Amino acid sequence: TTKQESEISEYAIQEALKATYRDFNGLASALNRIKNSNKATKIIGEGLMPFTTTPLNILKRGVEYSPVGVANGVYEVLHDVKNGVKTPAEAIDTISAGLSGTAIMAVGVVLSSLGLITSGGGDDEGEDALNKLTGGQNYAIEIGGHSYTIDWASPTVLPLFIGVELERTLFEGNPGGSIKNILDSITKISDPLFNLSMLSSINSA
């Protein structure tokens, strides 16, 4: 029927927008309004983040493909589907994305524990420089003494490297009891989301 065709067409358009990170993002819309409110905010906003919708949707996908996505999907099943806000298929899709991302994160944890993968650079600039001079690379798989970068697969590999940072934070970190050090270690988990996306300018600032 015409109604069914319209629903299928709308669903296809929405999936295409999601696949290209162009779907609606409330935060991006709010930031655009702030950026365009006056000349000063426009200069600062354009300098830090010239594009808003695509990078924030990449960040959004990173959250969806994580345990947070699973929790959100469960909420949709228990609340949104019951109230007619979401369809059962949409809720299952959310849970599936969360489970997929969580599994990829687990792979990242395992590969990091085996020393087969590297994430972003550390806090020691001298150590990072020495690592680069000796052939080491960030966001790379290391096999047989050779390093192969996979950052080009971003943002698909975001959950993988979040798992790497998670393993480094939980098992390799040495917070030493300092709350500041503990918080610094935890915040490193988000580094791949910024460094492997167009949000890197904000991270640098």
Residue pairs with C-beta under 8 A, 6 or more apart in sequence:
14 23
17 23
17 24
18 57
18 61
21 53
21 54
21 57
21 58
21 61
21 155
22 53
22 54
22 57
23 57
25 52
25 53
25 56
25 57
25 60
27 56
28 52
28 53
28 56
28 57
31 45
31 49
31 52
31 56
32 52
34 41
34 45
35 41
35 42
35 45
35 46
35 49
35 52
36 42
47 201
48 201
48 202
48 205
49 55
49 199
49 201
49 202
51 198
54 198
55 197
55 198
55 199
56 199
58 155
58 158
58 193
58 197
58 198
58 199
59 193
59 197
59 199
61 155
61 158
62 101
62 155
62 158
62 159
62 162
62 192
62 193
63 69
64 72
64 94
64 97
64 98
64 101
65 97
65 98
65 100
65 101
65 102
65 104
65 158
65 159
66 98
66 101
66 102
66 105
66 159
66 162
67 98
67 102
67 105
68 98
69 94
69 95
69 97
69 98
69 99
69 101
69 102
70 95
70 98
70 99
70 102
71 98
72 94
72 98
73 91
73 92
73 93
73 94
73 95
73 96
73 97
73 98
74 95
76 85
76 86
76 90
76 91
76 94
76 95
77 88
77 91
77 92
77 95
79 85
80 86
80 91
81 87
81 88
81 91
101 159
102 159
104 159
104 160
104 163
105 159
105 160
105 162
105 163
105 166
106 163
107 160
107 163
108 117
108 159
108 160
108 161
108 162
108 163
108 164
108 166
108 167
109 163
109 164
109 166
109 167
111 117
111 141
111 160
111 163
111 164
112 119
112 163
112 164
112 167
112 168
113 167
113 171
115 142
116 141
116 142
116 143
117 140
117 141
117 142
117 160
117 164
118 136
118 137
118 138
118 139
118 140
118 142
118 147
118 164
119 138
119 139
119 161
119 164
119 165
119 168
119 191
119 192
120 138
120 139
120 161
120 165
120 191
120 192
120 195
121 128
121 131
121 138
122 128
135 147
136 147
137 147
137 149
138 149
138 151
139 149
139 150
139 151
139 157
139 161
139 192
139 195
139 196
140 147
140 148
140 149
140 150
140 151
141 147
141 148
141 150
142 148
150 157
151 157
151 196
154 196
154 197
155 196
155 197
157 192
157 196
158 192
158 193
158 196
158 197
161 192
161 196
162 189
162 190
162 192
162 193
164 192
165 188
165 189
165 190
165 191
165 192
166 189
168 188
169 185
169 186
169 188
169 189
173 181
173 185
174 181
175 181
175 182
175 185
191 203
193 199
194 200
194 202
194 203
195 203
